[in-house]
Amino acid sequence: MKLQKILFAIALILAGIGTPAAEETSWPAEKCRGFAEAWGRALETYGSDNINYNFLAQNENFIANGCTAQVGICPQSDQELEIANAITFEMMNFGAASTFLPYRCETSSRTVKVSEASPQSVEAQLCRSQLELLLRGGKLTEDEAAVFEAQCTCLERGDREDRAACAQ
């Protein structure tokens, strides 16, 4: 009887081997689920009417890619900053490290605030950020990347008459 208990205990211990690894692989998915929920709550709280499409798209793409892409989403408006801060606080309370979050701003003279940007440059910024995200995630073939690159270049030229050609 005592031998059966010992064998049963050993079986339980052996059955538990591998559980920590399973938990490790599920933690990134759990963080991403938490981020997606925090993103949804932030949009409900702060709204999305006056948010740059680039900010929206980058956050949605981050979630769609399993929150694993190393992106640098830079809030440009007060509303975007409030959303980023709210999500940051929520995710820190959730247990995610600050390095998990996609919010980073480069200090560069090239950074253009959305309020200062023309509609063409906003579309070009969105195109570029989506292209970078797709390339980092390995989601495009070389041919698809070339077509996407041509579309972004077309948008960056900002020629209103050729805008329809950019979509091809």
Backbone bond lengths (Angstrom), bond angles and torsions (degrees), N, CA, C in turn:
res aa  C-N    CA-C-N  psi(-1)  N-CA   C-N-CA  omega(-1)  CA-C   N-CA-C  phi
1 M - - - 1.447 - - 1.533 110.95 -
2 K 1.346 114.84 -42.27 1.451 119.37 179.52 1.531 109.92 -66.31
3 L 1.336 117.29 -38.11 1.453 122.12 178.35 1.533 110.87 -63.06
4 Q 1.341 116.75 -37.99 1.464 120.81 178.58 1.528 110.55 -64.03
5 K 1.312 117.46 -40.59 1.461 121.24 178.90 1.526 110.86 -64.72
6 I 1.338 115.86 -41.05 1.454 120.22 179.54 1.529 109.84 -65.16
7 L 1.334 116.24 -45.43 1.465 120.21 178.61 1.525 111.27 -62.98
8 F 1.318 116.38 -39.68 1.460 120.98 177.69 1.529 110.29 -63.10
9 A 1.336 116.89 -42.36 1.468 120.84 178.89 1.522 110.42 -64.44
10 I 1.332 117.09 -42.20 1.459 120.61 178.01 1.527 110.39 -62.97
11 A 1.332 116.60 -41.38 1.465 120.47 178.63 1.526 110.75 -61.51
12 L 1.323 116.77 -40.78 1.471 120.38 178.33 1.527 110.83 -64.59
13 I 1.328 115.81 -41.56 1.462 119.40 179.58 1.522 110.13 -64.13
14 L 1.327 116.13 -45.88 1.459 119.91 179.71 1.519 111.80 -64.54
15 A 1.314 116.89 -36.35 1.463 120.10 177.92 1.523 110.89 -65.75
16 G 1.333 116.52 -28.30 1.459 120.97 179.67 1.509 113.73 -79.19
17 I 1.354 117.73 -15.76 1.465 120.45 177.88 1.516 108.50 -64.95
18 G 1.307 115.90 130.96 1.463 120.16 -178.28 1.525 111.94 101.00
19 T 1.309 117.27 -17.21 1.456 119.55 179.59 1.527 112.00 -62.67
20 P 1.358 118.75 -44.17 1.461 117.43 178.11 1.521 112.86 -59.04
21 A 1.322 118.26 -37.65 1.464 120.33 178.88 1.513 110.66 -64.54
22 A 1.329 116.72 -39.65 1.461 120.07 178.16 1.527 110.14 -63.33
23 E 1.352 115.11 -39.22 1.458 118.62 178.68 1.526 110.58 -66.85
24 E 1.342 117.10 -38.72 1.459 120.28 179.02 1.524 111.32 -61.42
25 T 1.317 117.22 -43.82 1.452 119.22 -177.93 1.523 111.52 -70.86
26 S 1.315 117.40 -23.61 1.457 118.55 -179.81 1.537 112.16 -87.15
27 W 1.338 118.15 -16.78 1.468 120.14 -179.17 1.524 112.01 -62.60
28 P 1.327 120.68 -45.03 1.468 119.17 176.28 1.532 112.40 -59.09
29 A 1.318 116.99 -39.35 1.469 119.74 178.24 1.525 110.46 -67.14
30 E 1.319 116.80 -37.65 1.465 121.26 178.55 1.535 110.49 -65.86
31 K 1.340 116.34 -41.71 1.467 119.82 177.40 1.526 110.41 -62.93
32 C 1.315 116.44 -40.22 1.460 120.29 -179.03 1.526 110.36 -66.44
33 R 1.323 115.99 -41.61 1.465 119.78 176.69 1.534 109.68 -60.33
34 G 1.337 116.17 -43.22 1.467 120.50 178.26 1.519 111.81 -63.19
35 F 1.335 116.61 -40.33 1.458 120.80 178.24 1.526 110.36 -63.99
36 A 1.325 116.65 -44.37 1.473 120.52 179.97 1.522 110.67 -60.93
37 E 1.312 116.40 -41.11 1.474 119.65 178.49 1.530 110.74 -67.56
38 A 1.329 116.95 -42.05 1.472 120.53 178.36 1.525 110.49 -63.56
39 W 1.325 117.01 -39.03 1.466 122.29 177.69 1.525 109.59 -61.00
40 G 1.314 116.84 -46.59 1.467 120.88 179.24 1.524 111.81 -61.58
41 R 1.335 116.63 -44.04 1.471 119.89 179.01 1.526 111.26 -65.15
42 A 1.331 116.41 -39.10 1.467 119.76 -179.93 1.523 110.76 -64.43
43 L 1.330 116.89 -41.09 1.467 119.55 178.31 1.520 110.85 -65.81
44 E 1.329 117.02 -37.96 1.472 120.10 176.56 1.524 110.66 -64.22
45 T 1.311 116.87 -41.16 1.466 121.59 -176.47 1.524 112.11 -73.75
46 Y 1.332 116.46 -48.34 1.463 120.78 -173.29 1.524 113.83 -98.49
47 G 1.328 117.15 -14.25 1.453 121.03 -179.00 1.514 111.67 79.23
48 S 1.328 115.16 170.12 1.472 119.13 -178.94 1.525 111.78 -130.60
49 D 1.316 116.78 9.15 1.465 119.96 -175.62 1.521 113.96 -62.53
50 N 1.316 117.55 -37.82 1.461 120.35 -175.48 1.524 112.69 -111.22
51 I 1.324 115.68 27.70 1.454 120.19 -179.30 1.521 109.20 -99.14
52 N 1.312 115.90 140.23 1.449 123.35 176.74 1.534 109.04 -61.21
53 Y 1.311 116.37 136.40 1.467 120.45 178.76 1.526 111.10 -61.03
54 N 1.302 117.62 -31.53 1.457 121.78 178.06 1.524 110.25 -60.14
55 F 1.324 117.41 -45.23 1.463 122.55 179.51 1.529 110.01 -62.99
56 L 1.326 116.00 -45.47 1.469 119.98 178.39 1.525 111.09 -61.49
57 A 1.315 116.49 -48.79 1.463 121.17 -176.49 1.523 111.48 -64.00
58 Q 1.316 117.04 -42.63 1.464 119.28 -179.14 1.522 111.21 -63.44
59 N 1.322 117.65 -40.75 1.464 120.38 177.79 1.524 110.94 -66.18
60 E 1.322 116.25 -44.36 1.474 120.09 179.32 1.528 110.63 -63.88
61 N 1.333 117.18 -40.58 1.468 120.81 178.26 1.527 111.05 -65.91
62 F 1.323 117.01 -38.79 1.461 121.53 177.52 1.533 109.66 -58.18
63 I 1.314 116.35 -45.53 1.465 121.27 179.46 1.526 110.42 -67.40
64 A 1.327 116.53 -45.62 1.466 120.76 -178.11 1.526 112.36 -60.87
65 N 1.327 117.16 -28.52 1.458 121.61 179.50 1.524 112.42 -92.50
66 G 1.325 116.68 17.96 1.462 120.24 176.74 1.508 114.30 76.05
67 C 1.319 117.31 18.18 1.467 123.38 178.13 1.529 112.17 58.31
68 T 1.322 116.35 33.12 1.466 119.58 -177.81 1.521 113.02 -110.98
69 A 1.305 118.26 -18.00 1.469 120.91 -178.85 1.523 109.69 -70.30
70 Q 1.317 115.85 138.63 1.454 121.23 176.33 1.524 108.03 -84.60
71 V 1.301 115.73 92.93 1.455 120.39 -179.13 1.519 109.11 -110.19
72 G 1.288 116.22 164.73 1.454 121.72 176.97 1.517 108.84 -125.06
73 I 1.321 116.12 82.32 1.463 120.23 179.71 1.524 107.02 -82.65
74 C 1.314 115.83 121.97 1.460 120.96 -177.13 1.529 109.85 -112.63
75 P 1.337 117.65 110.28 1.463 119.69 176.63 1.523 109.93 -61.24
76 Q 1.341 116.03 133.80 1.453 120.78 -176.17 1.528 113.17 -107.81
77 S 1.314 117.22 -24.05 1.467 119.96 -178.02 1.530 109.10 -116.06
78 D 1.324 115.74 168.17 1.466 120.04 177.46 1.528 110.64 -60.35
79 Q 1.328 116.70 -40.51 1.465 121.12 -179.62 1.532 110.51 -63.83
80 E 1.317 117.14 -43.46 1.460 120.99 178.40 1.522 110.56 -63.79
81 L 1.331 117.29 -40.20 1.456 121.20 178.90 1.529 110.84 -65.00
82 E 1.325 117.01 -40.67 1.462 120.33 176.69 1.528 110.91 -60.99
83 I 1.320 116.65 -42.29 1.462 120.67 178.66 1.527 110.31 -64.18
84 A 1.326 117.03 -47.35 1.468 120.78 179.81 1.525 110.75 -60.84
85 N 1.327 117.25 -42.26 1.465 120.59 178.87 1.521 111.39 -64.56
86 A 1.328 117.20 -43.85 1.467 120.82 179.98 1.527 110.51 -61.14
87 I 1.327 116.68 -44.43 1.465 120.50 179.47 1.531 110.08 -66.04
88 T 1.318 116.74 -39.82 1.461 120.53 179.21 1.520 110.58 -60.73
89 F 1.326 117.70 -48.57 1.467 120.82 179.15 1.524 110.87 -61.12
90 E 1.313 116.11 -43.88 1.461 120.10 -179.03 1.529 111.30 -64.28
91 M 1.318 116.72 -42.71 1.468 119.61 -179.02 1.524 111.80 -70.40
92 M 1.321 117.90 -34.11 1.466 119.80 176.08 1.527 109.60 -65.30
93 N 1.320 117.77 -40.52 1.463 121.06 175.96 1.522 111.24 -66.70
94 F 1.312 116.97 -28.99 1.462 123.38 178.58 1.529 110.93 -70.60
95 G 1.345 115.53 -23.29 1.460 120.04 179.05 1.517 113.96 110.30
96 A 1.314 116.98 4.34 1.461 120.59 179.29 1.530 109.04 -83.81
97 A 1.314 116.01 141.38 1.461 120.70 177.33 1.522 109.67 -73.60
98 S 1.315 115.68 156.64 1.467 119.45 -178.80 1.525 111.60 -63.76
99 T 1.324 118.06 -23.77 1.460 120.46 179.43 1.524 112.15 -70.87
100 F 1.328 117.94 -17.29 1.460 121.78 177.04 1.527 110.72 -69.05
101 L 1.312 116.38 -34.14 1.462 121.23 -172.57 1.525 112.18 -69.80
102 P 1.331 116.78 147.52 1.465 120.60 -176.66 1.526 114.40 -87.19
103 Y 1.326 118.29 2.27 1.461 120.16 -172.06 1.526 111.58 -87.27
104 R 1.331 114.59 113.39 1.462 122.95 177.95 1.521 107.80 -149.90
105 C 1.291 115.41 142.41 1.462 119.33 176.62 1.517 108.56 -125.04
106 E 1.305 115.49 127.04 1.454 120.08 174.40 1.518 107.48 -79.33
107 T 1.287 115.43 143.97 1.462 119.46 175.38 1.514 106.56 -96.00
108 S 1.307 114.02 98.51 1.455 120.31 -175.11 1.513 108.80 -144.17
109 S 1.297 114.91 150.08 1.463 118.98 177.08 1.519 110.62 -71.94
110 R 1.349 117.15 -14.33 1.462 121.28 179.58 1.518 112.37 -76.43
111 T 1.337 118.02 -18.63 1.455 120.83 -177.52 1.523 109.04 -65.22
112 V 1.315 115.32 128.15 1.454 121.24 -179.78 1.511 108.39 -116.86
113 K 1.325 116.31 123.93 1.454 118.98 175.98 1.517 108.85 -68.85
114 V 1.334 115.59 144.86 1.454 120.91 -177.26 1.522 110.62 -59.64
115 S 1.330 116.68 -37.89 1.455 119.24 -178.85 1.530 111.47 -63.45
116 E 1.347 117.41 -24.28 1.455 121.65 179.97 1.525 112.41 -94.00
117 A 1.315 116.92 -11.51 1.465 121.16 -172.78 1.518 111.23 -85.39
118 S 1.311 114.58 146.94 1.460 119.45 173.89 1.524 108.15 -79.46
119 P 1.335 118.34 159.53 1.464 119.95 179.00 1.522 112.61 -56.45
120 Q 1.349 117.27 -35.75 1.452 119.03 179.17 1.520 110.47 -63.79
121 S 1.329 117.35 -43.44 1.457 118.97 -176.62 1.527 111.18 -70.15
122 V 1.330 117.92 -30.32 1.460 120.46 176.01 1.524 109.49 -64.56
123 E 1.322 116.77 -44.65 1.466 120.37 177.38 1.525 110.67 -64.20
124 A 1.325 116.77 -39.07 1.464 120.33 178.54 1.525 110.59 -66.17
125 Q 1.345 117.38 -40.40 1.467 121.14 177.35 1.524 110.50 -62.12
126 L 1.314 116.03 -43.60 1.459 120.58 178.86 1.524 109.98 -61.90
127 C 1.307 116.58 -44.97 1.466 121.51 179.28 1.527 109.76 -59.13
128 R 1.323 116.96 -48.72 1.462 121.23 -178.96 1.524 111.77 -61.91
129 S 1.333 116.88 -44.55 1.463 118.86 -177.80 1.526 110.88 -66.09
130 Q 1.324 117.07 -38.34 1.461 119.48 177.48 1.528 110.65 -66.87
131 L 1.328 116.71 -41.18 1.462 120.43 178.97 1.530 110.05 -61.71
132 E 1.330 117.29 -47.00 1.463 120.66 179.80 1.517 111.35 -59.56
133 L 1.310 116.59 -43.37 1.462 121.04 -179.87 1.528 110.97 -63.72
134 L 1.323 116.42 -44.38 1.462 120.17 179.54 1.531 111.46 -65.60
135 L 1.322 116.94 -38.62 1.460 120.32 178.86 1.527 111.12 -67.58
136 R 1.333 116.75 -43.91 1.468 120.17 178.35 1.512 111.60 -60.80
137 G 1.317 115.81 -36.85 1.457 120.28 -179.47 1.522 113.38 -82.56
138 G 1.329 116.68 -1.78 1.459 120.04 179.92 1.518 112.62 64.91
139 K 1.318 116.94 34.50 1.460 121.60 -174.68 1.522 114.04 -93.18
140 L 1.342 117.70 -6.46 1.459 120.27 -176.21 1.530 111.32 -118.83
141 T 1.317 115.12 144.15 1.462 119.68 169.83 1.524 107.21 -76.98
142 E 1.325 117.10 170.91 1.471 120.35 178.28 1.522 110.69 -61.52
143 D 1.338 116.62 -41.53 1.469 120.39 179.94 1.523 111.02 -64.68
144 E 1.326 117.17 -43.42 1.467 120.58 179.21 1.523 110.45 -64.18
145 A 1.331 116.55 -40.50 1.467 120.48 178.97 1.526 110.92 -63.31
146 A 1.321 116.73 -38.20 1.475 120.50 179.25 1.523 110.85 -65.53
147 V 1.330 117.08 -41.94 1.466 121.03 178.70 1.525 109.81 -65.02
148 F 1.334 116.76 -45.26 1.464 121.92 -179.92 1.528 109.46 -61.41
149 E 1.331 116.88 -43.86 1.468 122.49 179.03 1.525 110.65 -59.14
150 A 1.329 116.74 -43.66 1.462 121.32 179.20 1.528 110.98 -63.23
151 Q 1.332 116.35 -38.62 1.466 119.69 178.49 1.526 110.63 -65.60
152 C 1.329 116.83 -42.57 1.466 119.97 179.34 1.521 111.08 -64.50
153 T 1.316 116.43 -42.89 1.466 121.00 178.37 1.525 110.36 -60.88
154 C 1.318 116.02 -42.41 1.460 120.94 178.39 1.535 110.15 -60.11
155 L 1.327 116.72 -44.98 1.466 120.62 179.33 1.529 111.23 -65.70
156 E 1.306 117.21 -35.36 1.467 120.64 179.82 1.521 111.93 -67.77
157 R 1.320 117.22 -30.44 1.467 119.77 176.29 1.519 110.63 -64.08
158 G 1.312 117.02 -31.44 1.459 121.38 173.87 1.508 115.75 72.33
159 D 1.304 118.91 19.73 1.456 121.83 179.52 1.531 109.15 -79.25
160 R 1.301 117.23 108.80 1.469 121.68 -175.90 1.528 112.76 -59.77
161 E 1.320 117.79 -34.77 1.459 120.76 -178.00 1.526 111.58 -69.57
162 D 1.316 116.83 -28.67 1.458 120.80 -179.24 1.531 112.46 -95.94
163 R 1.330 118.15 9.33 1.470 121.39 -176.76 1.517 111.15 -59.64
164 A 1.327 118.19 -38.10 1.456 120.05 178.96 1.515 110.76 -64.12
165 A 1.327 117.39 -33.43 1.461 121.31 178.64 1.529 110.87 -67.52
166 C 1.323 117.48 -27.35 1.474 121.07 179.90 1.523 111.48 -65.99
167 A 1.291 117.89 -28.92 1.452 121.61 -176.08 1.526 112.40 -79.23
168 Q 1.318 117.53 -8.81 1.465 119.75 -177.30 1.482 113.34 -85.87
